[in-house]
Amino acid sequence: MQEVRDYLHECGVFYIATQDGDQPRVRPFGVAEVLNGKLYIQTGKKKKVFKQMMTNPKFEITAVKPSGAEWIRISGKLVNDDSREAKAYVLDKNPELKRMYSADDDNTAVLYITDGVAQFCSFSAPTKEIRF
């Protein structure tokens, strides 16, 4: 799981796909952290993406390394963690978010991945898969 987190950090921005009715939606994210053996992402509860995640927790993520020759695909389900501990941890690791979010507000959402499958892909090597 740490390898997946580190890969996403190296890419900088990753794109998460959700479902809005019968329409797929894709948007950029930048926060991925490991806490208590779980990989977390962060968003706001007031955003449409959060509502989509709660309606249908299945998602896919993709990110490309700066070289353009390596990428990752991650799928699974997202579970909202309303604990102050998880919110504070993710925000402490990403202090730039503290301008918009707080561990004590009613908007901060941190979600962890269950049934996760990460595929590390490239043009020059076989695909490597990690399940978590």
C-alpha atoms as one frame of an Amber mdcrd trajectory, in Angstrom:
protein
   0.000   0.000   0.000   2.862   2.366   0.727   4.165   1.633  -2.761   0.813
   2.722  -4.230   0.833   5.909  -2.132   4.415   6.717  -3.130   3.604   6.154
  -6.813   0.643   8.558  -6.606   2.828  11.152  -4.862   5.452  10.825  -7.588
   2.770  11.441 -10.220   1.521  14.485  -8.294  -1.981  14.546  -9.719  -4.198
  11.529 -10.167  -7.627  11.279 -11.735 -10.557   9.583 -10.079 -13.601   8.343
 -11.972 -17.003   8.087 -10.311 -20.504   7.558 -11.597 -23.262  10.177 -11.677
 -26.386   8.308 -12.732 -25.433   6.867 -16.112 -22.691   9.442 -16.699 -19.044
   8.823 -15.753 -17.283  11.772 -14.068 -13.509  12.240 -13.848 -11.657  14.864
 -11.839  -8.141  15.546 -10.531  -7.094  14.729  -6.969  -3.759  15.124  -5.221
  -4.080  13.650  -1.710  -3.234  10.031  -0.959  -2.018   8.946   2.486  -1.637
   5.672   4.380  -3.008   5.434   7.925  -3.526   2.263   9.956  -2.892   0.091
   6.920  -5.454   1.897   4.741  -4.962   4.155   1.729  -6.955   7.395   2.098
  -8.014  10.174  -0.245  -9.588  13.511   0.751 -12.401  15.694  -0.555 -15.227
  17.895   0.699 -18.646  16.599   1.707 -20.297  19.523  -0.083 -18.834  18.470
  -3.441 -20.741  16.458  -6.034 -17.917  13.907  -6.123 -18.523  13.022  -2.460
 -22.230  12.495  -3.085 -21.372  10.275  -6.067 -18.951   8.252  -3.925 -21.612
   7.726  -1.269 -24.237   6.689  -3.843 -21.878   4.278  -5.606 -18.596   3.620
  -3.769 -16.933   1.943  -6.765 -14.224   4.064  -8.403 -11.160   3.971 -10.583
  -8.021   6.071 -10.341  -5.342   6.583 -12.942  -2.110   8.547 -12.824   0.859
   8.878 -15.167   4.467   9.394 -14.129   6.183  12.494 -15.574   7.998  10.340
 -18.154   4.662   9.427 -19.715   5.797   5.826 -20.083   4.513   4.456 -16.759
   1.073   4.664 -15.197  -1.092   3.170 -12.482  -4.713   2.088 -12.405  -6.468
   1.558  -9.073  -9.966   0.237  -8.510 -12.016  -0.695  -5.488 -14.593   0.813
  -3.180 -14.405   3.937  -1.038 -15.498   4.059   2.606 -16.016   7.371   4.402
 -14.097   7.636   7.700 -15.602  10.372   9.868 -13.048   9.942  12.653 -11.237
  13.063  13.762  -7.997  11.045  13.860  -8.129  10.234  10.145  -9.125  13.769
   9.143  -6.383  15.336  11.273  -3.759  12.910   9.969  -4.549  13.569   6.300
  -4.660  17.332   6.854  -1.381  17.314   8.822   0.278  15.475   5.914  -1.177
  18.045   3.481  -1.045  21.373   5.371  -2.001  23.406   2.288  -5.526  21.985
   2.704  -5.914  23.592   6.128  -6.865  26.845   4.386 -10.084  25.141   3.233
 -10.636  22.229   5.618 -10.457  21.380   9.303 -10.597  18.076  11.166 -13.462
  19.604  13.149 -15.600  21.013  10.348 -18.670  19.379   8.822 -17.182  19.408
   5.327 -13.897  17.465   5.455 -14.198  13.939   4.095 -11.468  11.326   4.145
 -12.198   8.031   2.470 -10.214   4.815   2.441 -10.038   2.148  -0.223 -11.354
  -1.379   0.296 -11.141  -4.261  -2.174  -8.319  -2.307  -3.804  -6.459  -3.487
  -6.882  -3.507  -1.457  -8.163  -1.975  -2.212 -11.537   1.445  -0.728 -12.287
   1.764  -0.466 -16.066   4.404   0.611 -18.559   5.288   0.364 -22.212   8.400
  -1.670 -21.401   7.529  -4.101 -18.583   4.803  -6.560 -17.638   1.949  -5.238
 -15.513   2.469  -5.656 -11.767  -0.641  -6.051  -9.593  -1.114  -5.407  -5.876
  -4.318  -6.202  -3.990  -5.094  -4.441  -0.754
